[in-house]
Amino acid sequence: MDFRVPDELTALRASFAQFLEREVRPVEVRLAQHRRSGGDGDDGLRAAGLAVRRRSCAEGFYAAHLPEDVGGWGLPSLGMTLLVEDAARSGLRLAAWALGPPNPEAPTPLLLELPPHLYDRYLHPLMTGEQTMCFALTEPEAGSDAQAISTRAVRDGDSWVIDGTKHYITNGGRADFAVVFAVTDPAKRARGGITAFVVPRASYRVGRTQHTHADTHPVELVFEGSRIPADHVIGEVGGGFYSAMRFLNAGRAYIGAQCLGMAEWCLDQAVAHTRARTAFGKPLSAFQGVSFPLAESKVEIEAMRWLTYHLAWQVDAGEEAVADSSIVKYFNTDRAYRIADRCLQVFGGQGLLREGPIEAVLRHLRMLRVVEGASEVQKVIIARALGL
């Protein structure tokens, strides 16, 4: 076993680090100054993020995970995993806008299963950052049990007609189109009866915004006789679940990498603070009540690292890694949240401030323990792999 990162990926990481310093950090500094002076935080953040995305698209980082023949770099999963980790570890909020994964509004390999004549309409505008999408699977009565969705799609001549409601849809209010999962054969459901479609924004209605404690707020999407052309099926009719599962493991590696990078950022900030801050005539780092939790965090970070890198390696090797992807999703989201909580505690009252280095990270990590498959669901999958 060779655990070294290949030289070409090390060079890529260095190039991406330069991009973050040159293109992203100055924008983030200006945004922070604007917000401190009373400017509109949310709109300003999005405008700055879009500017970062355009620059990243121009330099090729944003959709590097997609094949070269559609405008990507064909970057292996390990390579994109490393970039996602580095973006998260930078502590720059805008760094997440520079990369597609794991953002659900970015281009997904799932769209490669569209008919090629639709690439110019749906895939290529995502690659260049001109448009965004959303992923519409979850419903009010179907969350973790996704096969229980009730949204229906019925063939009507040269069209499909979709009826149903989706909720908790990230970027649903701004997306130019949605990837929608609907039941096409109620008898088969997940075993060949659920189909994925691309649905243009004009064909559905955006419902209420669902405010969360994180910095992003999902929405409901309502489909009322939404009519789309028959060729807007992703992959095969009835194969929606199978198509999604083929790309699940890489997505879990990216989420794992995001958690890893955030945990590293939190630990970096906490270590620097304990060295600089004194209490009772000593630096905080001199107290085992402070240093031991940080030491434990370092151990957990290294475990997160190698679980994540190994999963990315398995994806690149074409291995089936369902249980391993669940292990990464469960372990990294759980441990990263614990690490962020410990590190925030080191800062005391300062850690609770919105402008502090960890507070927003902690809220984001709490969200990741629920979305993309809750921790309890991952443990069910892992238990099944044990034959339980």
Summary of the structure (lengths in Angstrom):
residues: 388
radius of gyration: 21.5
end to end distance: 30.8
largest distance: 79.7
contacts: 1286
relative contact order: 0.10
helix: 56%
strand: 15%
